[in-house]
Amino acid sequence: MAIQYFKRYRMEYDLRRLGAPAVAVSEHYRFLPWRDRMVEPHAEVLCLSFRFEIDANVFVCLGHDEGCLRLMAELSRRPDFAPEATWLLKYAPPGKRAQPCGAIQGIHDEDGVGSIQNVAVTPEHRGLGLASALLCQALLGYQSVGCRRVALEVTAENKAAIRLYERFGFTRHCISYKAVEMECV
């Protein structure tokens, strides 16, 4: 076993400075607010979104179905879980069964700081502004419960995510390194 270090940025957004920007999506997409029965669809989106991405190396649970299901079950039971900032996005074209294609989860503390846990869009739905729309929904949810700031962490190699967060107005606040045991072949 070898240890690999992944550089991560903590980024923050000041909700008092500016309201969440409005983001429109195609009429075939529907936002669903959190319900307890949504653990499995959220987990499905996480796995489909992250299993072949860098974050599945950083957080091994994101690389397989069981890990994503366990993560979502644990997250949704936390006392600081923020259902207002947790959304599922479904693609529902006419005449076809709706399928989950995006998700965002959040927590918040009593000091008015929200923390985005995951922003996930399945590969076939990327590039359509859906991650921006999910962020907007979460920020509005955080505003509704009186949060003043929202934070998230992102792996430095995930350039597309960093660009998205910076376009939204998130700023980098600190750098950390996550140590992960990697199997040597």
Stockholm file with secondary structure:
# STOCKHOLM 1.0

chainA/1-185         MAIQYFKRYRMEYDLRRLGAPAVAVSEHYRFLPWRDRMVEPHAEVLCLSFRFEIDANVFVCLGHDEGCLRLMAELSRRPDFAPEATWLLKYAPPGKRAQPCGAIQGIHDEDGVGSIQNVAVTPEHRGLGLASALLCQALLGYQSVGCRRVALEVTAENKAAIRLYERFGFTRHCISYKAVEMECV
#=GR chainA/1-185 SS CEEEEEEEEEEEEETTTSCCCCCCCCTTEEEEECCGGGHHHHHHHHHHHHTTSTHHHHSGGGGSHHHHHHHHHHHHHSTTBCGGGCEEEEECCTTSCCEEEEEEEEEECTTSEEEEEEEEECGGGTTSSHHHHHHHHHHHHHHHTTCCEEEEEEETTCHHHHHHHHHHTCEEEEEEEEEEEECCC
#=GC SS_cons         CEEEEEEEEEEEEETTTSCCCCCCCCTTEEEEECCGGGHHHHHHHHHHHHTTSTHHHHSGGGGSHHHHHHHHHHHHHSTTBCGGGCEEEEECCTTSCCEEEEEEEEEECTTSEEEEEEEEECGGGTTSSHHHHHHHHHHHHHHHTTCCEEEEEEETTCHHHHHHHHHHTCEEEEEEEEEEEECCC
//
